[in-house]
Amino acid sequence: MLPLISRTKYVFHTLLWLLKPDVILDVGSMDGSDSRKFKHLIPTADVVAFEANPNNYQAMSADTNLQQAGIRIVHQLVSNQEGSRSFFIQQPINPAAGFNRGTSSAIRRSEQGMETMEVNLDAVRIDSFLAHQYPDKKRAAIWVDVEGHAYEVLESLYGIRDYVYLIHVEVETKEIWPGQKIETDILALAHRMGFIPIARSAHEVQRDLILVNASWYNASRYKISAMLHLAKWIGPILSKILMVNRTT
């Protein structure tokens, strides 16, 4: 049984600080807020925010805070197959304050009170993207929040899996998007690719997993375990401390 962590983002922050990756990918960024935290914590890393929703992408492109932080924003769909792909934008029929702009997906979903618009996007694999855009980067960390499309995103990093050390991924334990892969599928894929699950959030249906490269885990088992333990009990405090004592 994996350790239950109420807020796995703090585990990801602490392990980022420990790893000090060359490049951090925020896949399904929505608004770039997590990308800014990653860049603040590891200023030396290249941070790339992928956002497929054109409405969110336009808002992020106009965000001066992201520009000043040096976040690269990419309007492409990350998937296991490249080329033109459909993407389904969900919007409320009667817009109201507090609408979650992160519910759109590469998988069509019918939901009461929502309307769906299909658009075509250029799809890219992570292994191809990093090989062409960042060929000298050898330590990558990836944050994945893609509404039912996580399996395809993880498949796309197969070619550079040895260079990916840390993954935070949102998964579903049962089908929400029709035909999607669920947590058991993703854990099986992670095992085949050489990743070890070390923690998960406590939610029953939609929750987060922390995966680490087996070679890194075996080389740094005690340090990773110590950071995991600290993040479990004092995650918010530890994250703030690390933000202050960030890598320069």
N, C-alpha and C positions, 0 to 999 in steps of 0.2 A: 504494500500500500504506500503510495506516494505521500510525503508530508503535505498537510493542508496549510496553505498560506492565504490569509484573507485578501491580501493585496499583493499579487505577484509582481506588480511593476517595481516594487522596492527591491525584490530579489534581482530583477533584471538590472536595476541601477547599480546595486552593489557588485554584481558580477561584471558589469561593464567596467566599473572602476578597477576591478581586479584584472580583467583581461587587457584593457587598454587597446581596443581594436583599431585597425587602420581605417575601416569604413563601417558605417552603420546604416542599414536600410530600414526605413519605416514604410512598410507596405500596407496600403489602405490608411493613409495618414489622416484623412478627413480635414483637419485644420492646421496641422503642423505643430500642435502644442507639445506632443511627445518628442518630435524631432528637436525642438528648441531645448528641451531638458537634456536630451542626449548630447547635443553640441555643447551645452554649458558644462556638462560633466566631463566630457572628453573633447576639449577644444582642438586637439591635434587630429581628430578623426574627420574624414569626409562623411557628411551626413546627407543621405539622399531620401527624399520623401516622394513616394509613388502615390498618386491619387488619380483614380480612373473617372470619378464623377466630375463632369465638366464644370458644374456649378461650384463644387468645392475647390476645384483646381483654379478657377478664376479668382475666387476669394483669397486663396493662398498666394497666388501670383501678385495680388495687390497688397499683401500684408508686408508692410515695411519692416516689421520685427523679424520676419523670416529672412528678408533680404539682408538686413544688417547682421543677422546671425551667421550668414553664409550657408544657409540651407539650400541645397539644390532640389528643385521641384520638377518632377517628371510626370507628364500626363500620358501614361501608358498603363495598360492592364498587365499585371504580372500573372503569367499562366505557364502551363507546361507545353503549350504549342504557340509558336509565333505566327504572325500574320494578322489579318482582320478578324476581330472577335466581337460578338454582341455583348453589350453591358446594359443592365436594366436599372434605370433611375426610378426610385420610389419617392413620391411626393404626396402629401396629404391632400385629399379632395377639398377639405376646408382648412386651409393653413391656420395654425395656431402657434402661439409662443411655446418654445421648448421642444419643437420638432427635432428629432434626432437625425442629423444630416448624414449619419454613417450607416444607414440601413440598405443602401443600394448594393447590388451584387452582380457578379457574372452569371448568376443563376436566377431565372425568373421566379418570382414568388407572388402569389395572390394574397393580399391582406386586406381585411375590411377597413374601409375608410381611406384607402390609399389608391393612387393611380400610378401606373407603370409606363415609362417611356423607354423604348429601346433605341440605343445608339450604337454605332460601330466604332471600335477603337483599335489602335495598333497594339498588339500583344507582344510581350517580350519575356524571355526566360532570364532568371537571375544569373545563371552560369554564363550565358552569352553576354549579358549586360556587363557583368564585372570583368569578363575576359577582354572585352573591347574597350570599355570606358575606364577601368581601373586595373590594368594588367599587373601593376606592381604591388597591389594590396594583397596581403597574405593572411590577414586576421580580420574576419568579418563577423558582425553580429547583426541579427535580423529580428525585427518586431513585425508580427503579422496579425492584422485584424481585417479580415476580408469577407465576412458574412457568408459562410458556407463554402468558400472557395479555397480553404487553407491547404487541402491535400495537393491541389494542382500547383499552388505556390511552392510548397516544399519539394515537389517533384522537379520543379524548374531549377533547383540549385544542385542537382545531382552531379553535374560536371565539375563543380568546385566545392563539393561537400567537405573535402579535407581542409579547406580554408575557412569554413564556417564553424565558429567555436561556440556560439551561443544563440539560442532562438527562444523568443517569447511568442506563443501562438494561441489565438483564440480558437477553440474547437466546440463542437456540439456533440452531446452524448446520444442524441436521437435526431432523426431527420426533421429539419425545419424547412430547408430549401429542397425542393423535389430532386431526388437523385444524388444528393450530395454525399460525400464521404464523411463518416463520423469519427469520433475519438479513437475507437478501436482500430480503424483503418489507418489513421494518422500515426498511432503508436507503432503499428506494424511496419509502416513505411520508414519511420524514424529508426527503428531497429535495423532494418536492412541497410540504411544509409550510414550507420555507425554513430547514432545519437542516443544518449541516455536520458530518460525523463527523471528529473530530480525533485519536482514540486508541481502542485496544481492548486488552483483556487477551489473553494468549497461549493460553488454553485452546482446544481444538479444537471441542468440542461445545457447551458452555454457557459463554458469556463475556460480558464487559461492554463497552459502548460509551459513549463520551463524545460527546455532540452539543451544538453551540452554535448559537445563533441567528445566521444569516448577517449580519444588520445589525450585531450586536455584534462578531462576528469581524472584519468589514471595518473597523470603527471602532477596534478594539483588537487588531489582528492581532499586533503585536510584543509587547505585554504578555502576551497569551494564549500565544504561542509560548514566551516566556521562562519563564512559569510551568509550562508543559507540560514543558519541558526540565529544569527544576529538580526537578519532581515525579518525573520518570523516574529520576533518579540519586540524589536524597536525599529521596525522598517522606516516609518516617517522620519524619526529623529536621525537615524543612520544616513538616510538619503540626503537630508539637509547638511549633515556634517561632511559628507563626501562632495556635495556641491561646492562647499567652501574650500575643501582641500582637493580641488579638482586637478586633473592632469594638465600640465602646461608644457 
